[in-house]
């Protein structure tokens, strides 16, 4: 009887360790789909870069320099004051900083190749 309980507890411990191993491996391979691929989040010159926004009735989030932020969060001395679908507003002192998700595009004439 004791031998049977010992075998069962040994199997249970072994299965738990295997499950723990695979769980930790799975977590290591997960990634944040809102972060651009092959992007370094170390920005040395202090530039702010808006990378994504999530705007819904339940929440408003913005990813700035790899950090997910909500209205009221502070980053590099600036406070996030508004999140819109394609831009955010930050306040640093008395100055308002606007970050756009996509840079402004200027229309240009299409270049066609001559044969």
DSSP file (Angstrom, degrees, kcal/mol; ACC not computed):
  #  RESIDUE AA STRUCTURE BP1 BP2  ACC     N-H-->O    O-->H-N    N-H-->O    O-->H-N    TCO  KAPPA ALPHA  PHI   PSI    X-CA   Y-CA   Z-CA
    1    1 A X     >        0   0    0      0, 0.0     4,-2.0     0, 0.0     5,-0.2   0.000 360.0 360.0 360.0 -46.8    0.0    0.0    0.0
    2    2 A X  H  >  +     0   0    0      1,-0.2     4,-2.3     2,-0.2     5,-0.1   0.876 360.0  53.1 -66.1 -36.9    2.8    2.4    0.9
    3    3 A X  H  > S+     0   0    0      2,-0.2     4,-2.3     1,-0.2    -1,-0.2   0.894 108.2  50.5 -64.1 -39.9    4.8    1.5   -2.1
    4    4 A X  H  > S+     0   0    0      2,-0.2     4,-2.4     1,-0.2    -2,-0.2   0.914 111.1  48.0 -64.8 -43.3    1.7    2.2   -4.3
    5    5 A X  H  X S+     0   0    0     -4,-2.0     4,-2.6     2,-0.2    -2,-0.2   0.881 110.8  52.2 -64.4 -38.1    1.2    5.6   -2.7
    6    6 A X  H  X S+     0   0    0     -4,-2.3     4,-2.2     2,-0.2    -2,-0.2   0.918 110.4  47.5 -63.6 -44.3    4.9    6.4   -3.2
    7    7 A X  H  X S+     0   0    0     -4,-2.3     4,-2.4     2,-0.2    -2,-0.2   0.914 112.9  49.1 -63.3 -43.1    4.8    5.5   -6.9
    8    8 A X  H  X S+     0   0    0     -4,-2.4     4,-2.5     1,-0.2    -2,-0.2   0.920 112.7  46.5 -63.7 -43.8    1.6    7.6   -7.4
    9    9 A X  H  X S+     0   0    0     -4,-2.6     4,-2.3     2,-0.2    -1,-0.2   0.871 111.9  51.9 -67.9 -35.1    3.2   10.6   -5.6
   10   10 A X  H  X S+     0   0    0     -4,-2.2     4,-2.4    -5,-0.2    -2,-0.2   0.916 111.5  46.5 -65.6 -42.9    6.4   10.2   -7.6
   11   11 A X  H  X S+     0   0    0     -4,-2.4     4,-2.7     2,-0.2     5,-0.2   0.910 112.0  51.4 -64.6 -42.2    4.4   10.2  -10.9
   12   12 A X  H  X S+     0   0    0     -4,-2.5     4,-2.1     2,-0.2    -2,-0.2   0.911 111.5  46.7 -62.3 -43.3    2.4   13.2   -9.8
   13   13 A X  H  X S+     0   0    0     -4,-2.3     4,-2.4     2,-0.2    -1,-0.2   0.913 112.5  50.2 -64.8 -43.3    5.5   15.2   -8.9
   14   14 A X  H  X S+     0   0    0     -4,-2.4     4,-2.2     1,-0.2    -2,-0.2   0.919 111.7  47.5 -62.5 -44.1    7.2   14.2  -12.2
   15   15 A X  H  X S+     0   0    0     -4,-2.7     4,-2.5     1,-0.2    -1,-0.2   0.879 110.9  52.2 -65.4 -37.4    4.1   15.2  -14.2
   16   16 A X  H  X S+     0   0    0     -4,-2.1     4,-2.4    -5,-0.2    -2,-0.2   0.912 110.1  48.1 -64.0 -42.5    3.9   18.5  -12.3
   17   17 A X  H  X S+     0   0    0     -4,-2.4     4,-2.2     2,-0.2    -2,-0.2   0.894 111.8  49.4 -65.7 -40.2    7.6   19.3  -13.1
   18   18 A X  H  X S+     0   0    0     -4,-2.2     4,-2.3     2,-0.2     5,-0.2   0.925 112.1  48.8 -64.3 -43.8    7.1   18.4  -16.8
   19   19 A X  H  X S+     0   0    0     -4,-2.5     4,-2.2     1,-0.2    -2,-0.2   0.896 111.1  50.0 -62.2 -40.7    4.0   20.7  -16.9
   20   20 A X  H  X S+     0   0    0     -4,-2.4     4,-2.2     2,-0.2    -1,-0.2   0.889 109.7  51.7 -64.2 -40.2    5.9   23.5  -15.2
   21   21 A X  H  X S+     0   0    0     -4,-2.2     4,-1.8     1,-0.2    -2,-0.2   0.934 112.6  43.9 -62.3 -47.7    8.8   23.1  -17.7
   22   22 A X  H  X S+     0   0    0     -4,-2.3     4,-2.2     1,-0.2    -2,-0.2   0.853 111.5  54.5 -69.6 -33.6    6.5   23.3  -20.7
   23   23 A X  H  X S+     0   0    0     -4,-2.2     4,-2.0    -5,-0.2    -1,-0.2   0.924 109.4  46.9 -64.8 -43.3    4.5   26.2  -19.2
   24   24 A X  H  X S+     0   0    0     -4,-2.2     4,-1.5     1,-0.2    -2,-0.2   0.865 111.9  51.0 -68.1 -34.2    7.7   28.3  -18.8
   25   25 A X  H  X S+     0   0    0     -4,-1.8     4,-1.0     2,-0.2    -1,-0.2   0.891 108.9  51.7 -67.8 -38.4    8.8   27.4  -22.3
   26   26 A X  H >X S+     0   0    0     -4,-2.2     4,-0.7     1,-0.2     3,-0.6   0.910 108.2  51.0 -65.1 -42.4    5.5   28.6  -23.7
   27   27 A X  H >< S+     0   0    0     -4,-2.0     3,-0.6     1,-0.2    -1,-0.2   0.860 105.8  56.3 -62.6 -35.5    5.7   31.9  -21.9
   28   28 A X  H 3< S+     0   0    0     -4,-1.5    -1,-0.2     1,-0.2    -2,-0.2   0.786 108.1  47.7 -69.0 -26.1    9.1   32.5  -23.3
   29   29 A X  H << S+     0   0    0     -4,-1.0    -1,-0.2    -3,-0.6    -2,-0.2   0.552  88.4 103.3 -93.7  -7.2    7.9   32.1  -26.9
   30   30 A X    <<  -     0   0    0     -4,-0.7     2,-0.3    -3,-0.6    -3,-0.0  -0.446  52.0-170.2 -73.0 148.9    4.9   34.4  -26.5
   31   31 A X        -     0   0    0     -2,-0.1     2,-0.7     4,-0.0    -2,-0.1  -0.934  30.2-104.5-136.9 161.3    5.2   37.9  -28.0
   32   32 A X    >   -     0   0    0     -2,-0.3     3,-1.5     1,-0.1    -2,-0.0  -0.777  24.5-156.8 -86.2 114.0    3.2   41.1  -27.9
   33   33 A X  T 3  S+     0   0    0     -2,-0.7    -1,-0.1     1,-0.3     4,-0.1   0.662  88.8  63.9 -69.1 -13.6    1.4   41.4  -31.3
   34   34 A X  T 3  S+     0   0    0      2,-0.1     2,-0.4    18,-0.0    -1,-0.3   0.618  86.0  86.7 -84.2 -11.1    1.1   45.2  -31.0
   35   35 A X  S <  S-     0   0    0     -3,-1.5     3,-0.1     1,-0.1    17,-0.0  -0.735  86.9-114.5 -89.9 134.0    4.9   45.6  -31.0
   36   36 A X    >   -     0   0    0     -2,-0.4     3,-0.7     1,-0.1    -2,-0.1  -0.347  38.2-103.8 -63.1 145.9    6.6   46.0  -34.4
   37   37 A X  T 3  S+     0   0    0      1,-0.2     3,-0.1    -4,-0.1    -1,-0.1  -0.358  97.3  11.6 -70.8 150.7    8.9   43.1  -35.3
   38   38 A X  T 3  S+     0   0    0      1,-0.2     2,-0.5    -3,-0.1    -1,-0.2   0.869  91.9 145.4  52.2  45.3   12.7   43.6  -35.1
   39   39 A X    <   -     0   0    0     -3,-0.7     2,-0.4    27,-0.0    -1,-0.2  -0.946  44.4-141.7-117.8 131.6   12.3   46.9  -33.2
   40   40 A X        -     0   0    0     -2,-0.5    25,-0.0     1,-0.1    26,-0.0  -0.763   5.3-161.1 -87.7 134.4   14.7   48.1  -30.6
   41   41 A X        +     0   0    0     -2,-0.4     2,-0.9    25,-0.1    -1,-0.1   0.332  62.4 102.1 -99.3   6.9   13.0   49.9  -27.7
   42   42 A X        -     0   0    0     24,-0.0     2,-0.7     2,-0.0    -2,-0.1  -0.814  48.5-179.7 -89.7 107.2   16.1   51.7  -26.5
   43   43 A X    >   -     0   0    0     -2,-0.9     3,-0.7     1,-0.1    -2,-0.0  -0.921   5.2-176.4-111.4 109.1   15.8   55.2  -27.8
   44   44 A X  T 3  S+     0   0    0     -2,-0.7    -1,-0.1     1,-0.2    -2,-0.0   0.746  74.0  58.9 -82.5 -24.9   18.8   57.1  -26.7
   45   45 A X  T 3  S-     0   0    0      2,-0.1    -1,-0.2     1,-0.0    -2,-0.0   0.398 109.4-112.2 -89.5   6.4   18.1   60.6  -27.9
   46   46 A X    <   +     0   0    0     -3,-0.7    -2,-0.1     1,-0.2     2,-0.1   0.548  61.5 156.5  80.6   7.1   14.8   60.9  -25.9
   47   47 A X        -     0   0    0      1,-0.1     2,-0.4     2,-0.0    -1,-0.2  -0.400  37.3-135.0 -67.9 142.5   12.6   60.8  -29.0
   48   48 A X        -     0   0    0     -2,-0.1     2,-0.4    16,-0.0    -1,-0.1  -0.846  20.9-171.1 -99.8 135.6    9.0   59.7  -28.5
   49   49 A X        -     0   0    0     -2,-0.4    16,-2.4    50,-0.1     2,-0.5  -0.974  16.2-145.8-132.5 118.0    7.5   57.3  -30.9
   50   50 A X  E     +A   64   0A   0     -2,-0.4    14,-0.2    50,-0.4     3,-0.1  -0.726  23.7 170.8 -81.1 123.5    3.9   56.3  -31.0
   51   51 A X  E     -     0   0A   0     12,-3.3     2,-0.3    -2,-0.5    13,-0.2   0.726  57.5 -10.2-108.7 -29.8    3.7   52.6  -32.1
   52   52 A X  E     -A   63   0A   0     11,-1.1    11,-2.8     2,-0.0    -1,-0.4  -0.983  50.9-155.0-163.9 159.0    0.1   51.6  -31.6
   53   53 A X  E     -A   62   0A   0     -2,-0.3     2,-0.4     9,-0.2     9,-0.2  -0.989   2.2-161.8-137.0 148.6   -3.2   52.7  -30.1
   54   54 A X  E     +A   61   0A   0      7,-2.9     7,-2.7    -2,-0.3     2,-0.5  -0.985  15.4 177.9-128.0 119.1   -6.3   50.8  -28.8
   55   55 A X  E     +A   60   0A   0     -2,-0.4     2,-0.3     5,-0.2     5,-0.2  -0.974  16.9 136.0-127.8 118.3   -9.5   52.8  -28.5
   56   56 A X        -     0   0    0      3,-2.6    -2,-0.1    -2,-0.5     0, 0.0  -0.871  66.4 -93.5-145.1 178.0  -12.7   51.2  -27.4
   57   57 A X  S    S+     0   0    0     -2,-0.3     3,-0.1     1,-0.2    -1,-0.0   0.838 124.2  44.6 -65.1 -31.9  -15.6   52.0  -25.1
   58   58 A X  S    S+     0   0    0      1,-0.2     2,-0.3    -3,-0.0    -1,-0.2   0.796 123.6   1.4 -84.8 -30.3  -13.9   50.0  -22.3
   59   59 A X        -     0   0    0      2,-0.0    -3,-2.6    11,-0.0     2,-0.4  -0.992  45.8-149.9-157.7 160.2  -10.3   51.2  -22.6
   60   60 A X  E     +A   55   0A   0     -2,-0.3    11,-0.4    -5,-0.2     2,-0.3  -0.973  27.7 170.1-135.5 119.1   -7.8   53.5  -24.3
   61   61 A X  E     -A   54   0A   0     -7,-2.7    -7,-2.9    -2,-0.4     2,-0.4  -0.947  12.9-169.1-130.3 149.9   -4.2   52.4  -24.6
   62   62 A X  E     -AB  53  69A   0      7,-2.2     7,-3.3    -2,-0.3     2,-0.7  -0.998  16.1-142.8-137.0 140.8   -1.2   53.7  -26.4
   63   63 A X  E     +AB  52  68A   0    -11,-2.8   -12,-3.3    -2,-0.4   -11,-1.1  -0.920  24.4 177.9-103.7 114.9    2.2   52.1  -26.9
   64   64 A X  E >  S-AB  50  67A   0      3,-2.5     3,-1.9    -2,-0.7   -14,-0.2  -0.977  71.1 -17.2-120.9 121.4    4.9   54.7  -26.8
   65   65 A X  T 3  S-     0   0    0    -16,-2.4    -1,-0.2    -2,-0.5   -22,-0.1   0.858 130.0 -51.5  51.1  39.8    8.6   53.6  -27.2
   66   66 A X  T 3  S+     0   0    0    -17,-0.3     2,-0.5     1,-0.2    -1,-0.3   0.467 115.1 114.7  83.4   0.9    7.5   50.0  -26.4
   67   67 A X  E <   -B   64   0A   0     -3,-1.9    -3,-2.5   -26,-0.0     2,-0.4  -0.921  62.9-135.0-111.8 126.9    5.6   50.9  -23.2
   68   68 A X  E     -B   63   0A   0     -2,-0.5     2,-0.3    -5,-0.2    -5,-0.2  -0.656  34.6-177.6 -80.1 127.7    1.9   50.4  -22.9
   69   69 A X  E     -B   62   0A   0     -7,-3.3    -7,-2.2    -2,-0.4     2,-0.3  -0.898  20.9-154.4-131.0 155.1    0.3   53.5  -21.4
   70   70 A X    >   -     0   0    0     -2,-0.3     3,-2.2    -9,-0.2    10,-0.3  -0.775  48.7 -72.6-116.4 165.3   -3.1   54.8  -20.2
   71   71 A X  T 3  S+     0   0    0    -11,-0.4    10,-0.2    -2,-0.3     3,-0.1  -0.385 123.3  30.0 -57.8 132.1   -4.3   58.4  -19.9
   72   72 A X  T 3  S+     0   0    0      8,-3.3    -1,-0.3     1,-0.4     9,-0.1   0.143  88.4 127.4 101.1 -18.4   -2.6   59.9  -16.9
   73   73 A X    <   -     0   0    0     -3,-2.2     7,-2.9     7,-0.1    -1,-0.4  -0.394  53.0-134.0 -70.1 150.2    0.6   57.8  -17.1
   74   74 A X  E     +C   79   0B   0      5,-0.2     2,-0.3    -3,-0.1     5,-0.2  -0.846  25.3 174.1-108.5 144.4    4.0   59.7  -17.2
   75   75 A X  E >   -C   78   0B   0      3,-3.0     3,-1.9    -2,-0.4    -6,-0.0  -0.933  68.2 -15.7-151.9 123.5    6.8   59.0  -19.5
   76   76 A X  T 3  S-     0   0    0     -2,-0.3     3,-0.1     1,-0.3   -28,-0.0   0.872 129.1 -49.2  49.8  45.1   10.1   60.9  -19.9
   77   77 A X  T 3  S+     0   0    0      1,-0.2     2,-0.3    15,-0.0    16,-0.3   0.516 118.9 107.2  78.8   4.8    8.7   63.9  -18.0
   78   78 A X  E <   -C   75   0B   0     -3,-1.9    -3,-3.0    14,-0.1     2,-0.5  -0.889  60.3-139.6-117.4 147.9    5.5   64.1  -20.0
   79   79 A X  E     -CD  74  91B   0     12,-2.6    12,-2.7    -2,-0.3     2,-0.6  -0.910  19.8-125.8-107.0 130.6    2.0   63.1  -19.0
   80   80 A X  E     + D   0  90B   0     -7,-2.9    -8,-3.3    -2,-0.5    10,-0.3  -0.641  35.9 169.3 -74.6 117.9   -0.3   61.3  -21.5
   81   81 A X  E     +     0   0B   0      8,-2.6     2,-0.3    -2,-0.6     9,-0.2   0.659  57.9  15.8-108.2 -19.7   -3.5   63.4  -21.6
   82   82 A X  E     - D   0  89B   0      7,-1.6     7,-2.4   -12,-0.1     2,-0.4  -0.983  52.7-160.5-156.7 144.0   -5.4   62.0  -24.6
   83   83 A X  E     + D   0  88B   0     -2,-0.3     2,-0.2     5,-0.2     5,-0.2  -0.993  16.6 173.9-127.3 124.6   -5.5   58.9  -26.8
   84   84 A X        -     0   0    0      3,-2.9     3,-0.3    -2,-0.4   -30,-0.0  -0.739  48.5 -93.7-119.4 169.8   -7.2   58.9  -30.2
   85   85 A X  S    S+     0   0    0     -2,-0.2   -32,-0.2     1,-0.2   -30,-0.1   0.842 120.9  15.6 -56.7 -35.7   -7.3   56.2  -32.9
   86   86 A X  S    S+     0   0    0      1,-0.1    15,-3.4   -34,-0.1    16,-0.5   0.327 128.6  28.5-123.7   7.7   -4.3   57.6  -34.8
   87   87 A X  E     - E   0 100B   0     -3,-0.3    -3,-2.9    13,-0.3     2,-0.3  -0.986  55.9-150.5-158.8 164.8   -2.6   60.0  -32.4
   88   88 A X  E     -DE  83  99B   0     11,-2.3    11,-2.2    -2,-0.3     2,-0.4  -0.923  12.5-138.3-134.5 162.5   -2.0   60.9  -28.7
   89   89 A X  E     -DE  82  98B   0     -7,-2.4    -8,-2.6    -2,-0.3    -7,-1.6  -0.990  18.0-175.1-124.6 132.2   -1.4   64.1  -26.8
   90   90 A X  E     -DE  80  97B   0      7,-2.9     7,-3.5    -2,-0.4     2,-0.5  -0.901  14.3-144.4-120.8 152.9    1.2   64.4  -24.0
   91   91 A X  E     +DE  79  96B   0    -12,-2.7   -12,-2.6    -2,-0.3     2,-0.5  -0.976  16.1 177.7-121.7 124.3    1.8   67.4  -21.8
   92   92 A X  E >  S- E   0  95B   0      3,-2.6     3,-1.9    -2,-0.5     2,-0.3  -0.944  70.3 -47.4-123.9 106.8    5.3   68.4  -20.7
   93   93 A X  T 3  S-     0   0    0     -2,-0.5   -16,-0.0   -16,-0.3     0, 0.0  -0.560 122.0 -26.0  67.1-126.7    5.2   71.5  -18.6
   94   94 A X  T 3  S+     0   0    0     -2,-0.3     2,-0.3    -3,-0.1    -1,-0.3   0.393 120.1  99.2 -96.8   2.3    3.0   74.0  -20.4
   95   95 A X  E <   -E   92   0B   0     -3,-1.9    -3,-2.6     2,-0.0     2,-0.5  -0.724  62.7-146.3 -95.4 137.3    3.8   72.4  -23.8
   96   96 A X  E     -E   91   0B   0     -2,-0.3     2,-0.5    -5,-0.2    -5,-0.2  -0.884  12.3-157.9-100.0 130.6    1.5   69.9  -25.6
   97   97 A X  E     -E   90   0B   0     -7,-3.5    -7,-2.9    -2,-0.5     2,-0.5  -0.940   2.3-157.6-111.2 127.1    3.3   67.2  -27.6
   98   98 A X  E     -E   89   0B   0     -2,-0.5     2,-0.5    -9,-0.2    -9,-0.2  -0.910   6.9-170.5-105.8 126.6    1.3   65.5  -30.5
   99   99 A X  E     -E   88   0B   0    -11,-2.2   -11,-2.3    -2,-0.5     2,-0.4  -0.971   8.0-155.1-115.9 130.3    2.4   62.0  -31.6
  100  100 A X  E     -E   87   0B   0     -2,-0.5   -50,-0.4   -13,-0.2   -13,-0.3  -0.820  16.2-142.2-104.7 143.3    0.9   60.5  -34.7
  101  101 A X  S    S+     0   0    0    -15,-3.4     2,-0.4    -2,-0.4    -1,-0.1   0.901  95.7  29.6 -67.9 -41.2    0.7   56.8  -35.4
  102  102 A X  S    S-     0   0    0    -16,-0.5    -1,-0.2    -3,-0.1     3,-0.1  -0.965  94.5-114.8-118.1 135.7    1.4   57.4  -39.1
  103  103 A X        -     0   0    0     -2,-0.4     2,-0.1     1,-0.1    -2,-0.0  -0.308  44.6 -88.8 -64.8 152.9    3.6   60.3  -40.3
  104  104 A X        -     0   0    0      1,-0.1     2,-0.5    -4,-0.0    -1,-0.1  -0.413  45.1-142.8 -62.0 135.1    1.8   62.9  -42.4
  105  105 A X        -     0   0    0     -2,-0.1     2,-0.5    -3,-0.1    -1,-0.1  -0.866   4.2-147.4-105.0 134.2    2.0   61.9  -46.0
  106  106 A X        -     0   0    0     -2,-0.5     2,-0.3     1,-0.0    -2,-0.0  -0.853  21.8-121.5 -98.7 133.0    2.4   64.5  -48.7
  107  107 A X        +     0   0    0     -2,-0.5     2,-0.3     3,-0.0     3,-0.0  -0.539  36.3 177.8 -73.2 135.1    0.8   63.7  -52.1
  108  108 A X        -     0   0    0     -2,-0.3     2,-0.1     3,-0.0     3,-0.1  -0.929  36.9 -91.0-131.7 159.2    3.2   63.6  -54.9
  109  109 A X        -     0   0    0     -2,-0.3     2,-0.2     1,-0.1     0, 0.0  -0.458  49.0-106.8 -68.3 141.3    2.7   62.9  -58.6
  110  110 A X        -     0   0    0     -2,-0.1     2,-0.6     1,-0.1    -1,-0.1  -0.460  29.2-134.0 -68.6 137.8    3.2   59.2  -59.5
  111  111 A X        -     0   0    0     -2,-0.2     2,-0.4    -3,-0.1    -1,-0.1  -0.832  20.7-162.2 -95.0 126.2    6.4   58.5  -61.3
  112  112 A X        -     0   0    0     -2,-0.6     2,-0.3     0, 0.0     0, 0.0  -0.868  18.5-119.9-109.6 143.9    5.9   56.2  -64.3
  113  113 A X        -     0   0    0     -2,-0.4     2,-0.4     2,-0.0    -2,-0.0  -0.609  22.3-135.3 -81.6 137.8    8.7   54.4  -65.9
  114  114 A X              0   0    0     -2,-0.3    -1,-0.0     1,-0.1     0, 0.0  -0.747 360.0 360.0 -91.0 139.9    9.4   55.1  -69.5
  115  115 A X              0   0    0     -2,-0.4    -1,-0.1     0, 0.0    -2,-0.0   0.473 360.0 360.0 -81.0 360.0   10.0   52.2  -71.8
